[in-house]
Amino acid sequence: MDTRVQIRQFIAENLLFSETGYPHEDDASFLEQGILDSMGVMELVHFVEEAFGVKVGDDDLTPENFDSVDLLARYVERHVS
């Protein structure tokens, strides 16, 4: 399954509690749009580590990596082992 699809599905089901999918564009800012709060980001980190086998370091927790589906998918694709 495509990385972006997995990320959208996880956020929709587990953080937005939506049964109709992820309602935002892939470049929508999680923070600016109020899609995720700090706890949601931590859940997303756990998901990335479990689903993709990527160890997320403290230095990686930046908006450049974790602030949209697009940015997160690129981060995952760079770090997949």
PDB file of N, CA, C and O in Angstrom, chain B, residues numbered from 101:
ATOM      1  N   MET B 101       0.847  -1.184   0.000  1.00  0.00           N
ATOM      2  CA  MET B 101       0.000   0.000   0.000  1.00  0.00           C
ATOM      3  C   MET B 101       0.887   1.241   0.000  1.00  0.00           C
ATOM      4  O   MET B 101       1.930   1.268   0.655  1.00  0.00           O
ATOM      5  N   ASP B 102       0.476   2.246  -0.724  1.00  0.00           N
ATOM      6  CA  ASP B 102       1.206   3.497  -0.827  1.00  0.00           C
ATOM      7  C   ASP B 102       1.368   4.164   0.543  1.00  0.00           C
ATOM      8  O   ASP B 102       0.451   4.146   1.364  1.00  0.00           O
ATOM      9  N   THR B 103       2.532   4.744   0.774  1.00  0.00           N
ATOM     10  CA  THR B 103       2.844   5.398   2.048  1.00  0.00           C
ATOM     11  C   THR B 103       1.813   6.472   2.400  1.00  0.00           C
ATOM     12  O   THR B 103       1.335   6.532   3.533  1.00  0.00           O
ATOM     13  N   ARG B 104       1.473   7.313   1.430  1.00  0.00           N
ATOM     14  CA  ARG B 104       0.505   8.388   1.689  1.00  0.00           C
ATOM     15  C   ARG B 104      -0.858   7.824   2.058  1.00  0.00           C
ATOM     16  O   ARG B 104      -1.534   8.347   2.943  1.00  0.00           O
ATOM     17  N   VAL B 105      -1.254   6.769   1.387  1.00  0.00           N
ATOM     18  CA  VAL B 105      -2.548   6.131   1.686  1.00  0.00           C
ATOM     19  C   VAL B 105      -2.564   5.612   3.116  1.00  0.00           C
ATOM     20  O   VAL B 105      -3.547   5.793   3.833  1.00  0.00           O
ATOM     21  N   GLN B 106      -1.483   4.971   3.532  1.00  0.00           N
ATOM     22  CA  GLN B 106      -1.400   4.446   4.896  1.00  0.00           C
ATOM     23  C   GLN B 106      -1.454   5.563   5.931  1.00  0.00           C
ATOM     24  O   GLN B 106      -2.127   5.434   6.953  1.00  0.00           O
ATOM     25  N   ILE B 107      -0.755   6.646   5.671  1.00  0.00           N
ATOM     26  CA  ILE B 107      -0.737   7.778   6.602  1.00  0.00           C
ATOM     27  C   ILE B 107      -2.129   8.397   6.694  1.00  0.00           C
ATOM     28  O   ILE B 107      -2.636   8.628   7.792  1.00  0.00           O
ATOM     29  N   ARG B 108      -2.750   8.668   5.540  1.00  0.00           N
ATOM     30  CA  ARG B 108      -4.097   9.247   5.539  1.00  0.00           C
ATOM     31  C   ARG B 108      -5.083   8.350   6.281  1.00  0.00           C
ATOM     32  O   ARG B 108      -5.897   8.824   7.073  1.00  0.00           O
ATOM     33  N   GLN B 109      -4.998   7.052   6.012  1.00  0.00           N
ATOM     34  CA  GLN B 109      -5.922   6.106   6.645  1.00  0.00           C
ATOM     35  C   GLN B 109      -5.729   6.086   8.156  1.00  0.00           C
ATOM     36  O   GLN B 109      -6.709   6.096   8.902  1.00  0.00           O
ATOM     37  N   PHE B 110      -4.473   6.059   8.621  1.00  0.00           N
ATOM     38  CA  PHE B 110      -4.208   6.053  10.056  1.00  0.00           C
ATOM     39  C   PHE B 110      -4.760   7.315  10.717  1.00  0.00           C
ATOM     40  O   PHE B 110      -5.443   7.238  11.739  1.00  0.00           O
ATOM     41  N   ILE B 111      -4.466   8.470  10.136  1.00  0.00           N
ATOM     42  CA  ILE B 111      -4.925   9.725  10.735  1.00  0.00           C
ATOM     43  C   ILE B 111      -6.452   9.778  10.753  1.00  0.00           C
ATOM     44  O   ILE B 111      -7.049  10.138  11.767  1.00  0.00           O
ATOM     45  N   ALA B 112      -7.075   9.426   9.654  1.00  0.00           N
ATOM     46  CA  ALA B 112      -8.535   9.476   9.573  1.00  0.00           C
ATOM     47  C   ALA B 112      -9.168   8.586  10.632  1.00  0.00           C
ATOM     48  O   ALA B 112     -10.066   9.017  11.355  1.00  0.00           O
ATOM     49  N   GLU B 113      -8.707   7.357  10.724  1.00  0.00           N
ATOM     50  CA  GLU B 113      -9.339   6.384  11.618  1.00  0.00           C
ATOM     51  C   GLU B 113      -8.976   6.579  13.079  1.00  0.00           C
ATOM     52  O   GLU B 113      -9.837   6.446  13.949  1.00  0.00           O
ATOM     53  N   ASN B 114      -7.721   6.889  13.366  1.00  0.00           N
ATOM     54  CA  ASN B 114      -7.235   6.881  14.747  1.00  0.00           C
ATOM     55  C   ASN B 114      -7.133   8.245  15.419  1.00  0.00           C
ATOM     56  O   ASN B 114      -7.134   8.338  16.646  1.00  0.00           O
ATOM     57  N   LEU B 115      -7.046   9.294  14.621  1.00  0.00           N
ATOM     58  CA  LEU B 115      -6.887  10.621  15.209  1.00  0.00           C
ATOM     59  C   LEU B 115      -8.073  11.538  14.922  1.00  0.00           C
ATOM     60  O   LEU B 115      -8.425  12.377  15.752  1.00  0.00           O
ATOM     61  N   LEU B 116      -8.684  11.382  13.759  1.00  0.00           N
ATOM     62  CA  LEU B 116      -9.857  12.184  13.420  1.00  0.00           C
ATOM     63  C   LEU B 116     -11.154  11.409  13.665  1.00  0.00           C
ATOM     64  O   LEU B 116     -12.243  11.982  13.631  1.00  0.00           O
ATOM     65  N   PHE B 117     -11.028  10.117  13.909  1.00  0.00           N
ATOM     66  CA  PHE B 117     -12.176   9.234  14.136  1.00  0.00           C
ATOM     67  C   PHE B 117     -13.203   9.371  13.014  1.00  0.00           C
ATOM     68  O   PHE B 117     -14.407   9.468  13.252  1.00  0.00           O
ATOM     69  N   SER B 118     -12.697   9.376  11.801  1.00  0.00           N
ATOM     70  CA  SER B 118     -13.532   9.552  10.619  1.00  0.00           C
ATOM     71  C   SER B 118     -13.718   8.225   9.900  1.00  0.00           C
ATOM     72  O   SER B 118     -12.759   7.483   9.688  1.00  0.00           O
ATOM     73  N   GLU B 119     -14.929   7.939   9.535  1.00  0.00           N
ATOM     74  CA  GLU B 119     -15.225   6.744   8.753  1.00  0.00           C
ATOM     75  C   GLU B 119     -15.293   7.066   7.264  1.00  0.00           C
ATOM     76  O   GLU B 119     -15.491   6.175   6.438  1.00  0.00           O
ATOM     77  N   THR B 120     -15.129   8.336   6.928  1.00  0.00           N
ATOM     78  CA  THR B 120     -15.236   8.753   5.530  1.00  0.00           C
ATOM     79  C   THR B 120     -13.894   9.134   4.928  1.00  0.00           C
ATOM     80  O   THR B 120     -13.850   9.712   3.842  1.00  0.00           O
ATOM     81  N   GLY B 121     -12.807   8.822   5.607  1.00  0.00           N
ATOM     82  CA  GLY B 121     -11.474   9.091   5.071  1.00  0.00           C
ATOM     83  C   GLY B 121     -10.881  10.397   5.547  1.00  0.00           C
ATOM     84  O   GLY B 121     -11.459  11.108   6.369  1.00  0.00           O
ATOM     85  N   TYR B 122      -9.727  10.689   5.016  1.00  0.00           N
ATOM     86  CA  TYR B 122      -8.968  11.895   5.362  1.00  0.00           C
ATOM     87  C   TYR B 122      -9.479  13.051   4.511  1.00  0.00           C
ATOM     88  O   TYR B 122      -9.342  13.010   3.288  1.00  0.00           O
ATOM     89  N   PRO B 123     -10.062  14.076   5.118  1.00  0.00           N
ATOM     90  CA  PRO B 123     -10.746  15.120   4.348  1.00  0.00           C
ATOM     91  C   PRO B 123      -9.877  16.290   3.877  1.00  0.00           C
ATOM     92  O   PRO B 123     -10.409  17.280   3.374  1.00  0.00           O
ATOM     93  N   HIS B 124      -8.563  16.196   4.028  1.00  0.00           N
ATOM     94  CA  HIS B 124      -7.683  17.321   3.723  1.00  0.00           C
ATOM     95  C   HIS B 124      -6.768  16.979   2.548  1.00  0.00           C
ATOM     96  O   HIS B 124      -6.587  15.811   2.205  1.00  0.00           O
ATOM     97  N   GLU B 125      -6.203  18.004   1.944  1.00  0.00           N
ATOM     98  CA  GLU B 125      -5.187  17.816   0.906  1.00  0.00           C
ATOM     99  C   GLU B 125      -3.921  17.266   1.556  1.00  0.00           C
ATOM    100  O   GLU B 125      -3.691  17.479   2.746  1.00  0.00           O
ATOM    101  N   ASP B 126      -3.108  16.566   0.785  1.00  0.00           N
ATOM    102  CA  ASP B 126      -1.888  15.977   1.332  1.00  0.00           C
ATOM    103  C   ASP B 126      -0.862  17.017   1.769  1.00  0.00           C
ATOM    104  O   ASP B 126       0.035  16.701   2.551  1.00  0.00           O
ATOM    105  N   ASP B 127      -0.977  18.249   1.281  1.00  0.00           N
ATOM    106  CA  ASP B 127      -0.032  19.285   1.693  1.00  0.00           C
ATOM    107  C   ASP B 127      -0.578  20.186   2.800  1.00  0.00           C
ATOM    108  O   ASP B 127       0.063  21.171   3.167  1.00  0.00           O
ATOM    109  N   ALA B 128      -1.763  19.856   3.338  1.00  0.00           N
ATOM    110  CA  ALA B 128      -2.348  20.651   4.427  1.00  0.00           C
ATOM    111  C   ALA B 128      -1.527  20.484   5.704  1.00  0.00           C
ATOM    112  O   ALA B 128      -1.204  19.365   6.103  1.00  0.00           O
ATOM    113  N   SER B 129      -1.196  21.607   6.336  1.00  0.00           N
ATOM    114  CA  SER B 129      -0.422  21.591   7.577  1.00  0.00           C
ATOM    115  C   SER B 129      -1.247  20.985   8.713  1.00  0.00           C
ATOM    116  O   SER B 129      -2.353  21.442   9.001  1.00  0.00           O
ATOM    117  N   PHE B 130      -0.699  19.957   9.349  1.00  0.00           N
ATOM    118  CA  PHE B 130      -1.386  19.341  10.482  1.00  0.00           C
ATOM    119  C   PHE B 130      -1.644  20.357  11.589  1.00  0.00           C
ATOM    120  O   PHE B 130      -2.725  20.378  12.178  1.00  0.00           O
ATOM    121  N   LEU B 131      -0.652  21.201  11.872  1.00  0.00           N
ATOM    122  CA  LEU B 131      -0.769  22.148  12.976  1.00  0.00           C
ATOM    123  C   LEU B 131      -1.627  23.359  12.610  1.00  0.00           C
ATOM    124  O   LEU B 131      -2.515  23.740  13.372  1.00  0.00           O
ATOM    125  N   GLU B 132      -1.368  23.965  11.451  1.00  0.00           N
ATOM    126  CA  GLU B 132      -2.125  25.153  11.055  1.00  0.00           C
ATOM    127  C   GLU B 132      -3.605  24.847  10.844  1.00  0.00           C
ATOM    128  O   GLU B 132      -4.459  25.682  11.143  1.00  0.00           O
ATOM    129  N   GLN B 133      -3.910  23.668  10.338  1.00  0.00           N
ATOM    130  CA  GLN B 133      -5.296  23.280  10.069  1.00  0.00           C
ATOM    131  C   GLN B 133      -5.974  22.653  11.291  1.00  0.00           C
ATOM    132  O   GLN B 133      -7.166  22.348  11.251  1.00  0.00           O
ATOM    133  N   GLY B 134      -5.222  22.463  12.370  1.00  0.00           N
ATOM    134  CA  GLY B 134      -5.789  21.858  13.572  1.00  0.00           C
ATOM    135  C   GLY B 134      -6.089  20.371  13.403  1.00  0.00           C
ATOM    136  O   GLY B 134      -6.951  19.825  14.092  1.00  0.00           O
ATOM    137  N   ILE B 135      -5.385  19.729  12.497  1.00  0.00           N
ATOM    138  CA  ILE B 135      -5.609  18.312  12.226  1.00  0.00           C
ATOM    139  C   ILE B 135      -5.067  17.467  13.377  1.00  0.00           C
ATOM    140  O   ILE B 135      -5.697  16.494  13.792  1.00  0.00           O
ATOM    141  N   LEU B 136      -3.900  17.843  13.887  1.00  0.00           N
ATOM    142  CA  LEU B 136      -3.264  17.117  14.988  1.00  0.00           C
ATOM    143  C   LEU B 136      -2.852  18.079  16.081  1.00  0.00           C
ATOM    144  O   LEU B 136      -2.512  19.235  15.825  1.00  0.00           O
ATOM    145  N   ASP B 137      -2.889  17.573  17.322  1.00  0.00           N
ATOM    146  CA  ASP B 137      -2.305  18.305  18.435  1.00  0.00           C
ATOM    147  C   ASP B 137      -1.027  17.568  18.828  1.00  0.00           C
ATOM    148  O   ASP B 137      -0.616  16.637  18.136  1.00  0.00           O
ATOM    149  N   SER B 138      -0.401  17.966  19.914  1.00  0.00           N
ATOM    150  CA  SER B 138       0.881  17.351  20.292  1.00  0.00           C
ATOM    151  C   SER B 138       0.731  15.859  20.607  1.00  0.00           C
ATOM    152  O   SER B 138       1.625  15.069  20.302  1.00  0.00           O
ATOM    153  N   MET B 139      -0.372  15.480  21.202  1.00  0.00           N
ATOM    154  CA  MET B 139      -0.600  14.050  21.475  1.00  0.00           C
ATOM    155  C   MET B 139      -0.794  13.280  20.170  1.00  0.00           C
ATOM    156  O   MET B 139      -0.333  12.146  20.035  1.00  0.00           O
ATOM    157  N   GLY B 140      -1.472  13.896  19.226  1.00  0.00           N
ATOM    158  CA  GLY B 140      -1.658  13.267  17.918  1.00  0.00           C
ATOM    159  C   GLY B 140      -0.343  13.049  17.207  1.00  0.00           C
ATOM    160  O   GLY B 140      -0.149  12.030  16.546  1.00  0.00           O
ATOM    161  N   VAL B 141       0.565  14.009  17.341  1.00  0.00           N
ATOM    162  CA  VAL B 141       1.889  13.863  16.737  1.00  0.00           C
ATOM    163  C   VAL B 141       2.615  12.674  17.357  1.00  0.00           C
ATOM    164  O   VAL B 141       3.267  11.908  16.647  1.00  0.00           O
ATOM    165  N   MET B 142       2.510  12.515  18.667  1.00  0.00           N
ATOM    166  CA  MET B 142       3.171  11.382  19.322  1.00  0.00           C
ATOM    167  C   MET B 142       2.572  10.047  18.848  1.00  0.00           C
ATOM    168  O   MET B 142       3.302   9.076  18.647  1.00  0.00           O
ATOM    169  N   GLU B 143       1.262  10.002  18.672  1.00  0.00           N
ATOM    170  CA  GLU B 143       0.631   8.795  18.142  1.00  0.00           C
ATOM    171  C   GLU B 143       1.098   8.533  16.708  1.00  0.00           C
ATOM    172  O   GLU B 143       1.298   7.385  16.312  1.00  0.00           O
ATOM    173  N   LEU B 144       1.265   9.592  15.951  1.00  0.00           N
ATOM    174  CA  LEU B 144       1.740   9.466  14.581  1.00  0.00           C
ATOM    175  C   LEU B 144       3.181   8.942  14.549  1.00  0.00           C
ATOM    176  O   LEU B 144       3.523   8.122  13.697  1.00  0.00           O
ATOM    177  N   VAL B 145       4.006   9.403  15.457  1.00  0.00           N
ATOM    178  CA  VAL B 145       5.388   8.905  15.558  1.00  0.00           C
ATOM    179  C   VAL B 145       5.370   7.407  15.843  1.00  0.00           C
ATOM    180  O   VAL B 145       6.094   6.643  15.205  1.00  0.00           O
ATOM    181  N   HIS B 146       4.559   6.993  16.786  1.00  0.00           N
ATOM    182  CA  HIS B 146       4.460   5.568  17.116  1.00  0.00           C
ATOM    183  C   HIS B 146       4.006   4.762  15.894  1.00  0.00           C
ATOM    184  O   HIS B 146       4.548   3.692  15.614  1.00  0.00           O
ATOM    185  N   PHE B 147       3.022   5.275  15.178  1.00  0.00           N
ATOM    186  CA  PHE B 147       2.542   4.617  13.964  1.00  0.00           C
ATOM    187  C   PHE B 147       3.666   4.475  12.940  1.00  0.00           C
ATOM    188  O   PHE B 147       3.850   3.399  12.370  1.00  0.00           O
ATOM    189  N   VAL B 148       4.406   5.534  12.705  1.00  0.00           N
ATOM    190  CA  VAL B 148       5.499   5.509  11.724  1.00  0.00           C
ATOM    191  C   VAL B 148       6.531   4.453  12.117  1.00  0.00           C
ATOM    192  O   VAL B 148       7.007   3.695  11.273  1.00  0.00           O
ATOM    193  N   GLU B 149       6.868   4.412  13.392  1.00  0.00           N
ATOM    194  CA  GLU B 149       7.862   3.442  13.844  1.00  0.00           C
ATOM    195  C   GLU B 149       7.356   2.010  13.671  1.00  0.00           C
ATOM    196  O   GLU B 149       8.104   1.135  13.234  1.00  0.00           O
ATOM    197  N   GLU B 150       6.100   1.774  14.011  1.00  0.00           N
ATOM    198  CA  GLU B 150       5.542   0.422  13.927  1.00  0.00           C
ATOM    199  C   GLU B 150       5.243   0.009  12.487  1.00  0.00           C
ATOM    200  O   GLU B 150       5.612  -1.089  12.072  1.00  0.00           O
ATOM    201  N   ALA B 151       4.592   0.860  11.738  1.00  0.00           N
ATOM    202  CA  ALA B 151       4.123   0.503  10.397  1.00  0.00           C
ATOM    203  C   ALA B 151       5.245   0.449   9.363  1.00  0.00           C
ATOM    204  O   ALA B 151       5.211  -0.365   8.440  1.00  0.00           O
ATOM    205  N   PHE B 152       6.239   1.323   9.523  1.00  0.00           N
ATOM    206  CA  PHE B 152       7.271   1.432   8.501  1.00  0.00           C
ATOM    207  C   PHE B 152       8.659   1.012   8.974  1.00  0.00           C
ATOM    208  O   PHE B 152       9.600   0.977   8.182  1.00  0.00           O
ATOM    209  N   GLY B 153       8.790   0.693  10.261  1.00  0.00           N
ATOM    210  CA  GLY B 153      10.085   0.273  10.784  1.00  0.00           C
ATOM    211  C   GLY B 153      11.108   1.386  10.819  1.00  0.00           C
ATOM    212  O   GLY B 153      12.309   1.134  10.723  1.00  0.00           O
ATOM    213  N   VAL B 154      10.643   2.615  10.956  1.00  0.00           N
ATOM    214  CA  VAL B 154      11.526   3.781  10.984  1.00  0.00           C
ATOM    215  C   VAL B 154      11.688   4.230  12.425  1.00  0.00           C
ATOM    216  O   VAL B 154      10.700   4.475  13.117  1.00  0.00           O
ATOM    217  N   LYS B 155      12.923   4.338  12.878  1.00  0.00           N
ATOM    218  CA  LYS B 155      13.195   4.867  14.208  1.00  0.00           C
ATOM    219  C   LYS B 155      13.245   6.387  14.111  1.00  0.00           C
ATOM    220  O   LYS B 155      14.138   6.947  13.476  1.00  0.00           O
ATOM    221  N   VAL B 156      12.286   7.046  14.743  1.00  0.00           N
ATOM    222  CA  VAL B 156      12.192   8.503  14.688  1.00  0.00           C
ATOM    223  C   VAL B 156      13.007   9.082  15.836  1.00  0.00           C
ATOM    224  O   VAL B 156      12.693   8.864  17.006  1.00  0.00           O
ATOM    225  N   GLY B 157      14.047   9.816  15.493  1.00  0.00           N
ATOM    226  CA  GLY B 157      14.872  10.465  16.506  1.00  0.00           C
ATOM    227  C   GLY B 157      14.274  11.790  16.935  1.00  0.00           C
ATOM    228  O   GLY B 157      13.468  12.381  16.218  1.00  0.00           O
ATOM    229  N   ASP B 158      14.671  12.250  18.105  1.00  0.00           N
ATOM    230  CA  ASP B 158      14.176  13.535  18.607  1.00  0.00           C
ATOM    231  C   ASP B 158      14.437  14.677  17.624  1.00  0.00           C
ATOM    232  O   ASP B 158      13.608  15.573  17.470  1.00  0.00           O
ATOM    233  N   ASP B 159      15.591  14.638  16.965  1.00  0.00           N
ATOM    234  CA  ASP B 159      15.946  15.684  16.008  1.00  0.00           C
ATOM    235  C   ASP B 159      15.071  15.645  14.757  1.00  0.00           C
ATOM    236  O   ASP B 159      15.016  16.617  14.004  1.00  0.00           O
ATOM    237  N   ASP B 160      14.388  14.522  14.536  1.00  0.00           N
ATOM    238  CA  ASP B 160      13.533  14.371  13.356  1.00  0.00           C
ATOM    239  C   ASP B 160      12.136  14.948  13.560  1.00  0.00           C
ATOM    240  O   ASP B 160      11.396  15.146  12.597  1.00  0.00           O
ATOM    241  N   LEU B 161      11.778  15.217  14.810  1.00  0.00           N
ATOM    242  CA  LEU B 161      10.437  15.732  15.109  1.00  0.00           C
ATOM    243  C   LEU B 161      10.362  17.228  14.834  1.00  0.00           C
ATOM    244  O   LEU B 161      10.341  18.052  15.749  1.00  0.00           O
ATOM    245  N   THR B 162      10.323  17.549  13.553  1.00  0.00           N
ATOM    246  CA  THR B 162      10.256  18.941  13.117  1.00  0.00           C
ATOM    247  C   THR B 162       9.089  19.113  12.152  1.00  0.00           C
ATOM    248  O   THR B 162       8.623  18.138  11.561  1.00  0.00           O
ATOM    249  N   PRO B 163       8.619  20.333  11.991  1.00  0.00           N
ATOM    250  CA  PRO B 163       7.559  20.565  11.004  1.00  0.00           C
ATOM    251  C   PRO B 163       7.985  20.161   9.590  1.00  0.00           C
ATOM    252  O   PRO B 163       7.143  19.785   8.774  1.00  0.00           O
ATOM    253  N   GLU B 164       9.272  20.235   9.301  1.00  0.00           N
ATOM    254  CA  GLU B 164       9.759  19.855   7.970  1.00  0.00           C
ATOM    255  C   GLU B 164       9.542  18.370   7.691  1.00  0.00           C
ATOM    256  O   GLU B 164       9.526  17.955   6.532  1.00  0.00           O
ATOM    257  N   ASN B 165       9.378  17.572   8.733  1.00  0.00           N
ATOM    258  CA  ASN B 165       9.162  16.134   8.577  1.00  0.00           C
ATOM    259  C   ASN B 165       7.751  15.679   8.930  1.00  0.00           C
ATOM    260  O   ASN B 165       7.254  14.714   8.347  1.00  0.00           O
ATOM    261  N   PHE B 166       7.102  16.348   9.865  1.00  0.00           N
ATOM    262  CA  PHE B 166       5.855  15.842  10.439  1.00  0.00           C
ATOM    263  C   PHE B 166       4.676  16.817  10.369  1.00  0.00           C
ATOM    264  O   PHE B 166       3.805  16.772  11.237  1.00  0.00           O
ATOM    265  N   ASP B 167       4.624  17.696   9.362  1.00  0.00           N
ATOM    266  CA  ASP B 167       3.535  18.673   9.361  1.00  0.00           C
ATOM    267  C   ASP B 167       2.549  18.537   8.207  1.00  0.00           C
ATOM    268  O   ASP B 167       1.717  19.422   8.006  1.00  0.00           O
ATOM    269  N   SER B 168       2.623  17.463   7.456  1.00  0.00           N
ATOM    270  CA  SER B 168       1.609  17.192   6.425  1.00  0.00           C
ATOM    271  C   SER B 168       1.794  15.752   5.965  1.00  0.00           C
ATOM    272  O   SER B 168       2.816  15.124   6.242  1.00  0.00           O
ATOM    273  N   VAL B 169       0.814  15.250   5.276  1.00  0.00           N
ATOM    274  CA  VAL B 169       0.931  13.903   4.723  1.00  0.00           C
ATOM    275  C   VAL B 169       2.107  13.850   3.761  1.00  0.00           C
ATOM    276  O   VAL B 169       2.899  12.908   3.808  1.00  0.00           O
ATOM    277  N   ASP B 170       2.235  14.845   2.888  1.00  0.00           N
ATOM    278  CA  ASP B 170       3.340  14.864   1.925  1.00  0.00           C
ATOM    279  C   ASP B 170       4.703  14.849   2.609  1.00  0.00           C
ATOM    280  O   ASP B 170       5.574  14.051   2.262  1.00  0.00           O
ATOM    281  N   LEU B 171       4.878  15.742   3.587  1.00  0.00           N
ATOM    282  CA  LEU B 171       6.176  15.827   4.281  1.00  0.00           C
ATOM    283  C   LEU B 171       6.485  14.536   5.029  1.00  0.00           C
ATOM    284  O   LEU B 171       7.622  14.064   5.010  1.00  0.00           O
ATOM    285  N   LEU B 172       5.497  13.973   5.674  1.00  0.00           N
ATOM    286  CA  LEU B 172       5.707  12.743   6.431  1.00  0.00           C
ATOM    287  C   LEU B 172       6.013  11.570   5.499  1.00  0.00           C
ATOM    288  O   LEU B 172       6.883  10.753   5.800  1.00  0.00           O
ATOM    289  N   ALA B 173       5.316  11.483   4.387  1.00  0.00           N
ATOM    290  CA  ALA B 173       5.572  10.403   3.428  1.00  0.00           C
ATOM    291  C   ALA B 173       6.991  10.498   2.883  1.00  0.00           C
ATOM    292  O   ALA B 173       7.667   9.480   2.739  1.00  0.00           O
ATOM    293  N   ARG B 174       7.443  11.696   2.582  1.00  0.00           N
ATOM    294  CA  ARG B 174       8.822  11.861   2.105  1.00  0.00           C
ATOM    295  C   ARG B 174       9.831  11.468   3.183  1.00  0.00           C
ATOM    296  O   ARG B 174      10.846  10.832   2.898  1.00  0.00           O
ATOM    297  N   TYR B 175       9.536  11.856   4.423  1.00  0.00           N
ATOM    298  CA  TYR B 175      10.408  11.471   5.539  1.00  0.00           C
ATOM    299  C   TYR B 175      10.493   9.957   5.638  1.00  0.00           C
ATOM    300  O   TYR B 175      11.588   9.400   5.723  1.00  0.00           O
ATOM    301  N   VAL B 176       9.355   9.291   5.629  1.00  0.00           N
ATOM    302  CA  VAL B 176       9.321   7.825   5.739  1.00  0.00           C
ATOM    303  C   VAL B 176      10.091   7.196   4.577  1.00  0.00           C
ATOM    304  O   VAL B 176      10.906   6.297   4.783  1.00  0.00           O
ATOM    305  N   GLU B 177       9.836   7.662   3.381  1.00  0.00           N
ATOM    306  CA  GLU B 177      10.483   7.074   2.212  1.00  0.00           C
ATOM    307  C   GLU B 177      12.000   7.252   2.249  1.00  0.00           C
ATOM    308  O   GLU B 177      12.732   6.411   1.727  1.00  0.00           O
ATOM    309  N   ARG B 178      12.481   8.338   2.860  1.00  0.00           N
ATOM    310  CA  ARG B 178      13.931   8.549   3.007  1.00  0.00           C
ATOM    311  C   ARG B 178      14.541   7.623   4.037  1.00  0.00           C
ATOM    312  O   ARG B 178      15.722   7.287   3.953  1.00  0.00           O
ATOM    313  N   HIS B 179      13.726   7.201   5.027  1.00  0.00           N
ATOM    314  CA  HIS B 179      14.270   6.449   6.152  1.00  0.00           C
ATOM    315  C   HIS B 179      13.884   4.971   6.197  1.00  0.00           C
ATOM    316  O   HIS B 179      14.293   4.251   7.108  1.00  0.00           O
ATOM    317  N   VAL B 180      13.117   4.526   5.242  1.00  0.00           N
ATOM    318  CA  VAL B 180      12.721   3.108   5.248  1.00  0.00           C
ATOM    319  C   VAL B 180      13.960   2.255   5.055  1.00  0.00           C
ATOM    320  O   VAL B 180      14.793   2.505   4.184  1.00  0.00           O
ATOM    321  N   SER B 181      14.053   1.228   5.912  1.00  0.00           N
ATOM    322  CA  SER B 181      15.257   0.378   5.841  1.00  0.00           C
ATOM    323  C   SER B 181      15.154  -0.710   4.816  1.00  0.00           C
ATOM    324  O   SER B 181      16.089  -1.494   4.651  1.00  0.00           O
TER     325      SER B 181
END
